Amino acid sequence: MPGRMPSASAGVPARKCSLPPSPRSAMPRRSPAPLPHRLQPGGRSTLDATSLKWRPGPMISRKAGDRRASAAFVLFTVALDAICFGIVIPVLPDLVREVSHQPPSQASFYVGALFAVFSLTQFVCAPILGGLSDRYGRRPVLLTSLSALGINSLLWVWVDNLALLFAMRVFAGLFAANVPTASAYIADVTPPEQRARYFGLIGAMFGLGFILGPVIGGILGTYWIRLPFLVSAGLIGCNVLYGTFVLPESLPRERRRPFEWRRANPLASLLRLGRDATSLRLGFAWFATWFAIGAQQTSFILSNQMRFGWNTLDNGLALALGGAAQAVVQGVLVRRVIGRIGARETAICGTLFAAAGYLVYSFAVTPWLMVSGIPILALGAMSGPPVQSLLSAAAGPQKQGEVQGGLASLQGLAMVLGPLVMGTLFAAATRPHGPVHVPGAPFMLAALACLAAAIGLRRVSVPDAGTATAAAEAGRA
């Protein structure tokens, strides 16, 4: 064939090609450009982790559109989780009273028990789901949890007795892994110095969902007490369809690890969180602030009904105002405060504001005084993202699911004890013929818990230079 060069081993001198050289052949050869880092729905990665600009976490994609789409899904999932959680709060006391035929003081105990059963189940199952997400990826766990949440919302329509109410809360707790899995997803695709910011955005989306949830529950609940659950199921179904066809996997196969039952033990997960004094104090602060939220869950609506005569819509709007304030705090304020004063000091300020807000709730004698405590308590939301970020930074890239699952277990334990203690305290303090009548008693205990958290955070070691730089970058972002 003309222009073909014989092999050098044949001993024949190579002939010059009769064709003129192509202009492209005269150009110097360049190494091929690296393939874009796309994570396919099956979890396959086309780019090795060593080519990333930062280590150790992988980036989801080099294309801004892919990153935005994935982040939007994760954040929207968190918002949906909060909507479904918030929908229950304004209608649950009335639903309990409808199916149990009990007075408000006794209904508060059942409300607390329902929240406790959900949280106990979540406490047991969250580490298992976190370990499964480390083994099989975040995507399948997230979609499975969403699907179960949608089924749970749909089944609420047919609940007609207390036994079924408790069964539905157990079912919801079995798959309550949306927020910790979303947090692990964010940890996979963000550099360490930006995680506090993105954890704050997760909190902001939870706050945004908590705005819509109580409003939906309050407004639709006035027409039919079960109508909000149908709306919730429809929204979740749309999100599951979107995630099935669009959501990429964030955890490459080379960063996965085998599932181990000993790591899925919730008590062992808690012990691993407390492996040193700093982690133990951060974990205690996380526990105490969530324990205090039990007062909000069990006593906010019933105490407002007793003291001010608020109805379902009034309570739903008040909860929505709190969600809006929390979204502003965690979406805008928290990263700026971290950049100025540091992560530990931000967490301390948050717990002190929460304590002040609960004290206002405790002694409010007029509706407007109660409303004035809502933005004060919302400032307490500054404590969560810094604590979560400091614990995440202490873990390796292969343990983000385990850490987030451990935090979810600790949160679940707090929300087992919190609603039980607060609901029992409210029932004892508001008995019709009891020695005292103090509807604000649970909020006093919540304020003490937040003060204890602030004391524990004050003893946390000051972050090193690397962590401080990360916090500053999060604040400037």
C-alpha positions, 0 to 999 in steps of 0.5 A, spaced: 500 500 500 502 506 498 505 510 504 506 504 508 512 503 512 515 497 513 517 494 520 524 496 522 525 489 524 525 487 517 532 490 515 529 494 510 530 502 510 523 505 511 521 509 504 519 516 504 511 517 504 509 520 497 504 523 500 505 530 503 505 531 510 498 533 513 498 540 517 496 536 523 501 531 523 506 537 523 503 539 530 506 537 536 502 531 539 498 533 546 496 528 551 488 527 551 484 531 555 481 528 561 474 525 561 469 529 564 467 526 571 460 524 570 457 519 575 452 515 572 445 512 576 449 506 576 454 509 580 460 508 575 465 513 575 469 515 569 474 519 572 479 517 578 479 520 584 486 522 584 485 527 578 480 532 583 483 538 585 481 537 592 482 530 596 479 526 599 472 527 597 470 526 590 466 531 586 459 529 583 461 533 576 465 538 573 459 541 569 455 546 573 449 544 571 450 537 573 452 539 580 446 544 581 441 538 579 444 533 584 444 539 589 437 541 588 434 534 588 438 533 595 436 539 598 428 539 595 428 532 598 430 535 605 425 540 604 420 534 603 422 531 609 421 537 613 414 538 609 412 531 611 414 532 618 411 539 619 404 537 616 403 532 622 405 537 627 398 542 627 394 536 626 396 530 630 394 533 637 387 533 634 387 527 630 389 523 637 384 526 640 379 524 635 381 517 635 382 516 642 377 521 645 381 524 651 382 531 654 388 535 651 392 534 658 392 526 656 392 527 649 399 530 650 402 524 653 400 520 647 403 525 642 409 525 646 409 517 645 408 517 638 414 522 637 418 517 641 416 511 638 418 514 631 425 516 634 426 510 637 425 506 631 429 511 627 435 510 633 435 503 631 435 503 624 439 510 622 446 506 623 444 501 619 441 505 613 448 509 614 452 503 613 448 501 607 449 507 604 457 507 605 456 500 602 451 501 596 451 508 595 447 514 597 442 514 591 439 507 593 438 508 600 435 515 599 430 513 594 428 507 598 427 512 604 423 517 600 418 511 597 417 509 604 415 516 606 410 517 601 407 510 602 407 512 610 403 519 608 398 515 604 396 510 609 395 516 614 388 517 610 385 510 613 388 511 620 382 510 625 385 508 632 391 509 636 394 502 635 394 504 627 397 511 629 403 507 633 404 502 627 405 508 622 410 512 626 414 505 627 414 504 619 416 511 618 422 511 623 424 504 619 426 508 613 427 515 616 434 516 613 433 522 608 436 527 612 443 523 614 443 520 607 443 527 604 448 530 609 453 524 607 451 526 599 453 533 601 459 531 604 461 526 598 461 532 593 463 538 597 470 540 600 471 540 607 472 547 608 465 548 604 461 543 608 459 547 614 456 552 609 452 546 605 450 543 612 447 550 613 443 550 607 440 543 609 438 546 615 435 552 611 431 547 606 429 544 612 426 550 615 423 552 608 420 545 608 417 547 616 414 553 613 410 550 608 408 543 612 405 547 618 401 551 613 399 546 609 397 542 615 393 548 618 390 550 612 388 543 609 386 540 616 381 545 616 377 542 611 379 535 612 384 533 617 387 527 613 387 531 606 394 534 608 397 527 607 394 526 600 398 532 598 404 530 601 404 523 598 403 526 591 409 531 592 414 525 594 411 521 588 414 526 584 420 527 587 421 519 587 420 519 579 425 525 578 430 521 583 430 515 579 431 518 572 436 524 574 439 523 580 447 521 580 450 517 585 455 521 589 460 515 592 464 512 587 465 504 588 473 505 590 470 509 596 465 504 598 466 499 604 463 493 606 457 493 611 458 490 618 453 489 623 457 491 629 458 498 626 450 498 625 449 497 632 446 504 634 450 504 641 456 502 638 455 508 633 454 513 639 460 510 642 464 511 636 462 519 636 464 519 643 471 517 641 475 523 644 473 528 649 471 533 644 467 529 640 463 527 646 462 534 648 460 536 641 455 530 641 452 532 648 451 539 645 447 535 639 443 531 644 441 536 648 439 541 643 434 536 640 432 533 647 429 540 648 425 540 641 421 535 645 418 541 648 416 544 641 413 537 639 409 536 645 407 542 648 407 548 643 400 547 640 396 544 646 399 550 651 397 555 646 390 552 645 390 552 653 393 559 654 390 563 648 385 559 645 389 558 638 386 553 633 389 549 628 391 554 623 393 559 628 398 554 630 400 552 623 402 559 622 406 560 628 410 554 626 411 557 619 413 563 622 418 559 626 420 555 620 421 561 616 426 565 621 430 558 621 431 558 614 434 565 614 438 563 620 441 557 617 441 559 610 444 566 610 446 568 617 450 562 620 455 562 615 457 569 616 457 568 623 462 562 623 466 566 618 467 572 623 467 568 630 468 561 629 464 554 629 465 553 636 463 560 638 457 560 633 454 554 636 455 557 643 451 563 641 446 558 638 444 554 644 444 561 648 439 564 644 435 557 644 435 557 651 432 565 651 427 563 646 424 557 651 424 562 657 420 567 653 415 561 651 415 559 658 413 565 661 408 568 655 402 571 658 399 574 651 399 571 644 404 577 642 409 575 647 409 568 645 410 570 638 416 574 640 419 568 642 419 565 635 425 569 632 429 568 638 428 561 638 430 561 631 437 564 632 438 557 636 438 554 629 445 557 629 448 551 633 447 545 629 451 546 622 457 548 626 457 542 631 455 537 625 461 540 621 466 539 626 464 532 627 464 531 620 471 534 619 474 529 624 471 523 620 475 520 614 472 520 607 469 513 608 466 514 614 461 520 612 455 515 612 457 512 619 458 519 622 451 522 619 448 515 621 451 516 628 448 523 629 441 521 626 442 515 632 444 521 637 438 525 635 433 519 635 435 518 642 434 525 644 427 525 640 425 519 644 427 521 651 425 529 649 417 528 647 416 522 653 419 527 658 416 533 656 409 530 654 409 527 661 411 534 664 406 537 660 400 532 662 402 533 670 403 540 670 396 541 666 391 536 670 384 539 671 385 538 678 392 538 679 396 542 685 399 547 679 397 549 672 404 551 668 403 550 661 410 552 660 413 547 664 416 543 658 419 550 656 423 551 662 426 544 662 428 545 655 432 552 656 436 548 662 438 543 657 440 548 652 444 552 657 447 545 659 449 544 651 452 551 652 457 549 658 459 543 654 461 547 648 465 552 652 469 546 654 470 544 646 478 545 644 479 551 639 479 548 632 486 548 629 488 552 623 486 548 618 479 548 621 479 555 622 480 556 615 475 552 613 470 556 617 472 562 615 471 560 607 464 557 609 463 564 612 465 568 606 462 563 601 
